[in-house]
Amino acid sequence: MLPTRINYSCANNKVLQVQRAADARSVAVLIDNKPVILQRAGSAAQEKYSDGTYLLYLDGERAILEENSRVLFGPCAAGPLPTSVRDRY
């Protein structure tokens, strides 16, 4: 299970903050210091969230956030993610 909040380090020294909902059906991302809620969308390859304007792809330690098909944050990477409950504390 992934942590509920992950800060991804992105190109151009940007940080993408992602906060997952407990049910993993939505995420909140900070864009210009404002939270934007994105809903889970179908994807066979990775986690994908969208609101029609923004599209967030999450694949393990990697992330990309697009606005109308233009990359806002990316490529992004998180540090090593925990592999067990014990690793998270």
Backbone torsions as a table, in degrees:
resi	resn	phi	psi	omega
1	MET	NA	136.0	-178.9
2	LEU	-84.1	155.6	174.8
3	PRO	-63.5	156.1	-179.7
4	THR	-73.9	-27.5	178.6
5	ARG	-124.1	130.7	177.7
6	ILE	-133.8	132.8	172.2
7	ASN	-101.5	119.0	179.6
8	TYR	-98.5	135.0	173.8
9	SER	-89.1	126.9	-173.2
10	CYS	-119.6	170.5	176.1
11	ALA	-56.2	155.7	179.7
12	ASN	62.3	29.9	177.6
13	ASN	57.2	30.9	176.5
14	LYS	-92.2	154.2	175.5
15	VAL	-120.9	128.1	177.6
16	LEU	-105.1	114.4	178.8
17	GLN	-94.9	123.2	-178.9
18	VAL	-121.5	125.5	177.9
19	GLN	-118.8	114.1	179.9
20	ARG	-83.6	143.3	171.0
21	ALA	-71.1	155.0	-178.5
22	ALA	-57.2	-33.5	-179.0
23	ASP	-89.0	-0.4	178.9
24	ALA	62.2	17.7	177.9
25	ARG	-89.4	-11.1	178.5
26	SER	-151.7	163.2	174.6
27	VAL	-136.7	157.0	170.8
28	ALA	-114.2	133.4	175.1
29	VAL	-122.7	147.6	177.1
30	LEU	-93.3	120.7	177.0
31	ILE	-125.8	118.8	-174.9
32	ASP	53.1	42.7	179.5
33	ASN	62.7	19.7	176.7
34	LYS	-119.8	132.8	178.1
35	PRO	-73.1	135.0	175.6
36	VAL	-122.0	126.8	-178.9
37	ILE	-93.7	128.0	178.6
38	LEU	-119.4	138.9	-179.2
39	GLN	-96.0	147.5	179.6
40	ARG	-61.8	136.5	178.1
41	ALA	-121.9	156.5	-179.3
42	GLY	-66.3	135.6	177.2
43	SER	-161.7	130.7	-179.8
44	ALA	-81.9	-27.2	-171.8
45	ALA	-91.5	-38.8	-175.4
46	GLN	-152.9	179.5	174.0
47	GLU	-74.3	139.2	-179.0
48	LYS	-139.3	132.6	-178.9
49	TYR	-132.9	144.6	-177.1
50	SER	-154.2	158.4	170.0
51	ASP	-127.9	11.7	-178.3
52	GLY	98.1	-26.7	176.8
53	THR	-108.2	-49.1	-179.5
54	TYR	-100.2	146.4	178.5
55	LEU	-135.9	122.4	-178.7
56	LEU	-114.0	126.6	174.2
57	TYR	-109.3	128.2	175.6
58	LEU	-123.1	129.5	179.1
59	ASP	-139.7	87.9	-177.4
60	GLY	63.2	-114.6	-177.7
61	GLU	-90.4	4.3	-177.5
62	ARG	-112.9	151.6	179.4
63	ALA	-151.9	152.4	172.5
64	ILE	-144.4	134.1	175.7
65	LEU	-118.3	125.9	179.2
66	GLU	-115.9	151.3	170.7
67	GLU	-122.7	116.5	-178.3
68	ASN	48.2	49.5	177.5
69	SER	69.7	9.3	176.7
70	ARG	-107.8	128.1	-177.6
71	VAL	-69.4	121.1	174.6
72	LEU	-94.0	-44.2	179.8
73	PHE	-130.3	120.5	176.3
74	GLY	152.8	156.7	-6.1
75	PRO	-69.6	149.7	-178.0
76	CYS	-124.5	152.3	178.2
77	ALA	-144.1	141.6	173.6
78	ALA	-98.3	162.1	172.2
79	GLY	-65.9	177.0	178.6
80	PRO	-55.3	129.9	-179.8
81	LEU	-86.3	150.6	-179.9
82	PRO	-62.8	145.7	178.8
83	THR	-105.9	-9.8	177.8
84	SER	-148.4	166.8	178.9
85	VAL	-58.3	-42.1	-178.8
86	ARG	-59.9	-35.8	-177.8
87	ASP	-69.2	-19.3	-176.0
88	ARG	-80.8	-12.2	-174.6
89	TYR	-114.4	NA	NA
